[in-house]
Amino acid sequence: MIHSMLHRLHNTDLGILLIRIAIGVVFINAGWLKVSSMEQVVTGFGSIGIPAFLAYFVAYAEFLGGILFVLGLFVRYVGVITSVIMLVALFKVHFVNGFSLANGGYEYVLVLLLGSLAMVTLGAGSYSLAHYLKLSK
């Protein structure tokens, strides 16, 4: 009974939409927090050797990329950009703190990295603006 019920719920495009919304909302929030306090972000990035222009790029890439994830536009491209950002964050900032988020570790960044990579491989899915605008296969 449970198996047949779960089988009826199978909907790959809905799963893609849920992942897009989850990581998109997180990137919107993270990006907005950076954009709204750029002076501190530039200082923080500078303290680990990242130049100011990259601090601006990361802030706006996260914010606008999150919006694009939610809308389902240019998802694969955004996924590549956010994956690179998360790889840098993982190894440049969080890896030394271990896995646990409670200690400033990389568990949260890892989830965002893998979610971004999933979007690269899956694309936007049918429940997306790209699909309705005929921008994707």
Secondary structure, DSSP 8 states (H G I E B T S, - for coil): -HHHHHHHT--HHHHHHHHHHHHHHHHHHHHHHHHTTHHHHHHHHHHTT--HHHHHHHHHHHHHHHHHHHHTSSHHHHHHHHHHHHHHHIIIIIGGG-S-GGGT-SHHHHHHHHHHHHHHHH-S-SSSHHHHTT---
